[in-house]
Amino acid sequence: MSRGLSRSLLLVPMAVLAAGHVQASRPAPARTSPVLQRFLAMQDPSPIEYRALRHLDARSDGLHSSAWMDVWTECDASGGFRYTVAAEGGSESIRRRVFRATLETERKLWASGDPDRAAFTPANYTFEDRGSEEGLATLSVTPKRKEMMLVNGSIFLRPDDGDLVRVEGRLAKAPSFWTRRVEIVRRYERFNGIRMPVALEGVASVLIAGRSTFQMTYEYESVNGQRVGIARVRTTAQPPP
């Protein structure tokens, strides 16, 4: 079961990381809502380079195991995506099979260009206007394919310009036999004009092991060559909120 648990936890961040940075502009289909038209029409540049400290936490309630890791991550045109573990603790199995395997998967996705396949575009999704919630425009998103990189749920946009703030939903395809359902929440902010992920939360229902959670937060030091903040490495695990 530990292997099944590790695979399921691994695919929560892997699926969402694939869509984390890129939402290329596409022509809006006819008769779309104004906020969706603004979202699809945004000329949204991708990050050319960045440096960030990520905080990763995972826990299995049924197996009574948990782990954490702080990782420096960098990306640029010359070196691609790379990472360095700064501090870690907890279950060695989760750290090796989940955290490190996830980072390796992201490195391969950056190199292959596959992240574009998960962008929120009419080629990948159908959209439906659901009004507003907490001051944000809400659109349901339904994947056109059953793939683990796609999310069946909702996106939340700023109504004035259509900028993406949050994604909520479940993976369009279950990662494995062991995992029946994976729910995710991903949040975004802009740094130096570039939309970047700042938090990822995943909850998986795993056979026998029960509820398993994954969290990743980002502290950016620089984006596209400009300093945007100061990041600090933890010395001990921090309990999830």
Buried (B, 14 or more C-beta within 10 A) or exposed (E): EBEBBBBBBBBBBBBBBBBBBBBBBBEBEEEBBEBBBBBBEBEBBEBEBBBBBBBBBBBBEBBEBBBBBBBBBBBBEEEEBEBEBBBBBBBEBBBEBBBBBBBBBBBEBBEEEEBBBBBBBBEBBEBBBBEEEEEBBBBBBBBEEEBBBBBBBBBBBBBEEBBBBBBBBBBBBBBBEBBEEBBBBBBBBBBBEBBBBBBBBBBBBBBEBEEBBBBBBBBBBBBBEEEBEEBEEBEEBEEEE
